[in-house]
C-alpha cells in the first residue's frame, strides 16, 4: 500500500487562487494599481502576485500567514 506523503508546502484556497488570477489579469490590462494612493501602475509580475495575495487576505480567504521577520542580532 502506497503511503501518502505529507506536503509541507503552503496551502492556498481556491478563492485565493481566483483573486490572484484576477490581479494578474488586471496587471496585464494595466488597470492594477500599486502604492498608498493606488496611483502607480504595477511594474512586475511578482508585484501583481503580492497585491493579489494581500487582497485575498483582506477578503478573509485561505492564505498562509505572512512569514515572521527575524530581528537582526547586535554584536
N, C-alpha and C positions, 0 to 999 in steps of 0.2 A: 504494500500500500504506500503510495507516494505521500510524503508529508508536505504540508503546505508551508511555504516559507513566510515568515512574518516580515512584512515590509516596514522598515523603519523610516521610510521616506515621509515627506509631508503629505497631508491629506487635504485636498480642496474639494468642496462640494460642487454639485452640478450648477447651482445658481451662481457660485463664484466664477466658474469657468465661463458661463454666459456673459457675466458682467465684464470680465477681462476681454473676451472676444469682442464685445460691443465697443470697448475702449480702443481696441486695436483698429476696428473698422473706422471709428471716428478719427483716429490719428491718421489713417491713410487718406481720409477725405479732407483732413485739415481743420476739422471742427473741434478737436480735443484741445483744451487749453490747460496750461500749467501755471503755477505760481499763485501767490496770495489773491490777487485780484482777477485771476484767470484771464490775463491779458496775453501772455506769451504763448505761442503755439508750441506743441511738443516737438522736440528735435530728434529723439532717438526711440528705438523700439523698446528698450529697457525702461525708459521713462513712461511710455504708454502702458506697459505691463504694471509698473508700480502704481500708476494712477488707478488702473482697473482694480487692482487688489485693495487699495485703500477705499475705493467706492464700495466694494463688496463688504469690507469690514463695517463701513458706515451703515449698510443695509442690514447687517447682522447675519450675513451668510457665513457658511462654514469655511473659515480661513485660519491657518495656524497663527499662533501668536507671533508678534514681532520678536526677533532674537534680542536677548538682553545684552546691553552694552557692557563691556568689561572696563573697569577703571584702570587707568594707567598706573603702574607701580612706581612710586617715588623711590629714588635711590638714596 
